[in-house]
Amino acid sequence: MAAEFLPGNRLTLLRSGVEYFPALEAAIRGARSAIFLETYIYSGDATGRRVTRALCDAASRGAAVHVLVDGFGSRDMPEAFTRELREAGARVLVFRPQIWRLRRMHRKLAVADHVAFIGGINVIDDADTPGQKPPRHDFAVKIEGPLVGPVRREAERLWNRVALARLRPRWRVRAGSDHGPEVKGGQRAALLVRDNLRHRRSIEAAYLEAMESAAGEIIIANAYFLPGRRFRRALVRAAARRVRVVLLLQGRVEYLVLHYATRALYGALLEAGVEIHEYTRSFMHAKVAVIDGRWATVGSSNIDPFSLMLAREANVVVEDRRFAGRLREQLQADIEHGARVVSRRRWSHGPLWRRVSYWIGYGIARLAIGVFGLGGRF
């Protein structure tokens, strides 16, 4: 299904939690009607306490507060937070509490009356990783305008589905009437979601369409990068027609098998003329892209089989040169000041044992993918 672009929005790019959480808390404090918060991780740290306090205050003053967390990602969410929220009048649901189930709710989405947020930032401190001084590198978008309507409807839809699954039919919500097409700015944007019904390939299809039409430049920053054949071919074709193709990828080791599997793809991409930069200044959690300085996306979806084929994700796609330009400036600064370039020559002359270890990692990843029925696409 093609993205439905809506004009009249005001979009604010937010970099990492230092910009995102003050904006989120301000929107929660200003809400008087309804709040929806979806997050994969809800941590028991200082950030989690601040967000919980803001949600409790909103519920206490009469706002209808709905908190949806993933059963695996938020398995360590303190019971005290849940109790505080419920005592204040908020409703809390868990998406698939069985932690062994693979289909997760990975999206990070919030709606507070007439303001919405979408991005890759969980409810967790930026610097939760031991020894990490610079904050985790990530992005979100604050949305004001007509696009808030589709974001809220999507939040209501998933909330109602989970409420039924958790035997809470009385917790279902009726479609809100106070999130119509109020014009706030001049930016065109669309909501893209990935689910297991009508939108199984929506996010991947949007990337592919934008890359196939690219004329000058593709910049993709993605934390967990293990694209399938169609995605890799689109990158190679773009480079062949002399489009500058730039990948900004995770430089620090977070998940060893994925780290090695990603690097198994470097050789073919570098040979095709794709630039690869590894972000090393801090841990990178971003899932963003800019194409031709006019098309941009920010969201929760990694470019790997689990995000593209299994998890529930949400991205915003923006057609606006000002927004895309700002994101591009941020990414270019990250490349110049926080990343190391992967040289094609040095990569091809690297030690054999290292390349073998990368392909072993790729083989393990492919085996896991095949077990879950995705091997034909990856």
C-alpha positions in Angstrom: 0.0 0.0 0.0 1.4 3.4 -1.0 2.1 6.0 1.6 -0.6 8.6 1.9 1.1 12.0 2.1 -0.7 14.7 4.0 0.2 18.4 3.6 0.1 21.1 6.3 2.3 19.6 9.0 4.9 21.2 11.2 7.7 18.6 11.8 10.5 19.0 14.3 13.6 16.8 14.1 14.7 15.7 17.6 18.2 14.3 18.1 18.6 11.7 20.9 16.9 11.8 24.3 18.4 15.1 25.2 16.0 16.7 22.8 13.2 14.1 22.6 12.3 13.7 26.3 11.8 17.3 27.2 9.5 17.7 24.1 7.6 14.5 25.0 7.2 15.5 28.7 6.0 19.0 27.7 3.4 17.5 25.3 2.2 15.1 28.1 2.0 18.0 30.5 -0.1 20.0 28.0 -2.5 17.2 27.2 -6.1 17.3 28.6 -7.9 14.7 26.6 -6.0 11.5 25.6 -2.4 10.2 25.6 -1.0 7.1 23.9 2.5 5.9 24.5 4.0 2.9 22.8 7.6 1.8 23.5 9.7 -1.3 23.1 11.8 -0.6 26.2 10.5 1.1 29.3 13.4 1.3 31.7 13.5 1.8 35.4 16.1 4.5 35.2 15.8 8.3 35.8 14.2 8.8 32.3 11.6 6.1 33.0 10.8 7.8 36.4 10.4 11.2 34.7 8.1 9.9 32.0 6.1 7.9 34.5 5.6 10.9 36.7 4.4 13.0 33.8 2.0 10.3 32.7 0.7 9.9 36.3 0.1 13.6 36.6 -1.8 13.6 33.3 -4.0 10.7 34.4 -4.6 12.4 37.8 -6.0 15.6 36.1 -8.4 13.5 34.0 -6.6 12.7 30.7 -7.1 9.2 29.4 -3.6 7.7 29.5 -2.8 4.5 27.6 0.6 2.9 27.9 1.6 -0.1 25.7 4.9 -1.8 26.2 6.5 -4.9 24.6 6.6 -8.0 26.7 10.2 -8.8 25.7 11.8 -5.3 25.4 10.1 -4.1 28.6 10.4 -7.3 30.6 12.4 -5.4 33.2 10.0 -2.5 33.6 9.6 -2.0 37.3 6.4 -3.2 38.8 6.3 -0.1 40.8 5.9 2.0 37.6 3.0 -0.1 36.5 1.4 0.2 40.0 1.9 4.0 40.1 0.4 4.4 36.6 -2.7 2.3 37.4 -3.2 4.0 40.8 -3.2 7.4 39.0 -5.9 6.1 36.6 -3.7 5.2 33.6 -4.1 2.0 31.7 -1.1 -0.2 31.0 -1.1 -3.2 28.5 1.7 -5.5 27.5 2.1 -6.6 23.9 2.9 -10.4 23.9 4.1 -11.0 27.4 5.4 -14.4 26.3 9.1 -13.4 25.8 9.8 -16.4 23.6 7.6 -15.1 20.8 9.4 -13.4 18.0 6.8 -11.0 16.6 7.4 -8.0 18.8 6.1 -4.5 19.1 9.2 -2.5 18.3 7.8 0.9 17.4 8.2 4.0 19.5 5.1 6.2 19.1 3.4 8.7 21.3 0.3 10.9 20.9 -0.7 13.7 23.4 -3.9 15.4 22.2 -2.8 17.3 19.1 0.9 16.4 19.1 2.5 13.1 18.1 6.0 11.6 18.1 7.6 8.8 16.1 11.2 7.7 16.1 13.7 5.1 17.4 14.0 6.4 20.9 12.9 4.1 23.8 12.0 5.2 27.3 15.6 4.8 28.6 18.5 7.0 29.5 20.7 8.0 26.5 23.9 6.8 28.4 22.6 3.6 29.9 25.5 1.6 28.4 28.4 1.2 30.9 31.4 3.3 29.9 29.5 5.3 27.3 30.0 9.0 27.7 28.5 10.5 24.5 24.7 9.9 24.4 23.3 7.1 22.2 22.8 8.4 18.7 19.2 8.4 17.6 16.4 10.5 16.2 12.6 11.2 16.6 10.1 13.5 15.0 7.6 15.8 16.7 4.5 16.0 14.5 1.9 18.8 14.6 -0.8 19.0 12.0 -3.0 16.6 9.9 -0.6 13.6 10.3 -1.4 13.4 14.0 -4.8 11.9 13.0 -3.4 8.8 11.3 -0.8 8.4 14.1 -3.5 8.4 16.7 -5.8 6.1 14.7 -2.9 3.6 14.4 -2.3 3.9 18.2 -6.0 3.3 18.9 -6.1 0.3 16.5 -3.3 -1.5 18.1 -4.4 -0.6 21.6 -7.9 -2.1 20.9 -6.4 -5.3 19.5 -4.1 -5.8 22.5 -7.0 -5.0 24.9 -9.0 -7.8 23.4 -6.1 -10.2 23.4 -5.4 -9.4 27.1 -9.1 -10.0 27.9 -9.7 -6.3 28.6 -12.6 -5.5 26.2 -13.8 -2.6 28.4 -10.5 -0.9 27.9 -11.1 -0.5 24.2 -11.3 3.1 23.0 -13.6 4.7 20.5 -12.1 6.6 17.6 -11.3 10.1 18.8 -13.0 13.1 17.2 -10.5 15.8 18.2 -7.6 15.0 15.9 -8.8 16.3 12.5 -6.8 18.0 9.7 -5.7 21.1 11.5 -3.0 22.9 9.4 0.1 23.7 11.4 2.8 24.2 8.7 3.7 23.5 5.1 5.4 20.1 5.2 4.2 16.9 3.5 4.5 13.7 5.4 3.1 10.2 5.6 2.9 7.5 8.3 4.2 4.0 7.4 3.7 1.0 9.6 4.8 -2.6 9.4 2.4 -5.2 10.6 1.4 -8.7 9.7 -1.9 -7.8 7.9 -2.2 -5.1 5.3 1.3 -3.5 5.8 3.7 -6.4 5.7 6.2 -4.7 3.3 5.2 -1.0 3.5 8.4 0.3 5.0 10.7 -1.7 2.8 8.7 -0.8 -0.3 9.0 2.9 0.5 12.7 2.6 0.8 13.0 0.6 -2.5 10.8 3.1 -4.4 12.8 6.1 -3.2 16.1 4.4 -3.9 15.1 3.4 -7.4 14.1 6.9 -8.3 17.2 8.5 -6.7 19.2 10.8 -9.0 21.9 12.3 -6.9 22.4 10.9 -3.4 21.3 8.2 -0.9 22.3 8.5 2.7 21.1 5.7 5.1 22.0 5.6 8.8 20.9 2.3 10.4 21.9 0.6 13.6 21.2 -3.0 12.6 21.8 -3.4 8.9 21.3 -6.8 7.2 19.3 -6.1 4.1 17.8 -8.7 1.8 18.7 -9.2 -1.9 16.2 -6.7 -3.3 17.5 -3.9 -1.0 21.1 -4.7 -1.8 20.4 -4.7 -5.5 18.7 -1.4 -5.3 21.8 0.1 -3.6 24.1 -1.4 -6.2 21.9 -0.2 -9.1 21.9 3.3 -7.7 25.7 3.3 -7.4 26.0 2.0 -11.0 24.0 5.0 -12.3 26.5 7.3 -10.4 24.2 8.1 -7.4 26.3 8.7 -4.3 25.3 5.9 -1.9 26.4 6.4 1.7 25.8 4.0 4.6 26.4 5.1 8.2 26.4 1.9 10.2 27.1 0.8 13.8 30.8 0.8 14.5 30.7 -0.6 18.0 30.1 -4.2 18.8 26.6 -4.6 20.4 25.3 -7.9 19.0 28.3 -10.0 17.9 26.5 -12.3 15.3 24.8 -9.4 13.6 28.0 -7.3 13.8 29.8 -10.0 11.8 26.9 -10.8 9.5 26.7 -7.1 8.4 30.4 -7.0 7.6 30.1 -10.0 5.4 28.2 -7.7 3.0 30.8 -5.0 2.9 33.0 -6.4 0.1 30.3 -6.5 -2.5 28.9 -3.1 -1.6 32.3 -1.5 -1.6 33.1 -3.0 -5.0 29.9 -1.5 -6.3 31.0 1.9 -5.2 28.9 2.2 -2.0 30.5 4.4 0.7 30.5 2.8 4.2 31.2 4.7 7.4 31.1 3.1 10.8 29.9 5.3 13.7 32.2 4.9 16.6 31.6 8.0 18.8 28.9 6.2 20.7 26.4 3.5 20.2 24.2 4.3 17.2 20.5 3.4 17.4 19.3 5.6 14.4 17.0 4.3 11.7 16.9 7.2 9.2 17.6 8.1 5.6 17.8 11.1 3.2 17.5 10.7 -0.6 18.2 13.6 -3.0 17.9 16.1 -0.3 14.1 16.0 -0.5 12.9 12.6 0.8 13.6 11.5 4.4 12.4 8.9 6.8 12.7 8.6 10.6 11.4 5.7 12.6 11.9 2.5 14.5 12.5 0.1 11.6 16.0 -1.3 11.2 17.0 -2.7 7.8 17.2 -6.3 8.8 14.8 -9.3 8.4 13.3 -9.0 11.9 12.3 -5.4 11.6 11.2 -5.7 7.9 9.4 -9.0 8.2 8.5 -9.8 11.9 8.3 -6.7 14.2 5.6 -4.0 14.3 7.3 -0.8 13.3 6.4 2.8 12.6 8.2 5.3 10.4 7.5 8.8 9.2 8.3 9.6 5.5 8.8 13.3 4.7 8.8 15.1 1.4 10.3 18.4 2.3 13.6 19.9 1.5 14.0 21.9 4.7 13.4 18.8 6.9 15.5 16.5 4.7 18.3 19.2 4.6 18.5 19.4 8.4 18.6 15.6 8.7 21.3 15.5 6.0 23.4 18.1 7.8 23.2 16.1 11.0 24.2 12.9 9.3 27.1 14.5 7.4 28.4 15.9 10.6 28.2 12.5 12.2 30.1 11.0 9.2 32.8 13.7 9.4 33.2 13.9 13.2 32.0 10.6 14.7 32.7 7.9 12.1 35.6 6.1 10.4 35.5 5.3 6.7 35.8 1.7 5.5 38.3 1.7 2.7 37.7 -0.7 -0.2 41.4 -1.3 -0.6 42.0 -2.0 3.1 38.9 -4.2 3.3 39.9 -6.4 0.4 43.4 -6.8 1.9 42.3 -7.7 5.4 43.3 -10.9 7.0 41.6 -14.1 5.8 40.6 -15.2 9.3 38.7 -12.0 9.8 36.7 -12.4 6.6 36.0 -16.0 7.4 34.7 -15.0 10.8 32.3 -12.5 9.1 30.9 -15.2 6.8 30.5 -17.6 9.7 28.4 -14.8 11.4 26.4 -14.3 8.2 25.8 -18.1 7.9 24.5 -18.2 11.5 22.2 -15.2 10.8 21.0 -16.8 7.5 20.3 -20.1 9.4 18.2 -18.2 12.0 16.4 -16.4 9.2 15.7 -19.6 7.3 14.3 -21.3 10.4 11.6 -18.5 10.5 10.7 -18.8 6.9 12.5 -15.7 5.5 15.4 -17.4 3.7 14.0 -16.8 0.3 14.1 -13.1 0.6 17.4 -12.7 2.5 
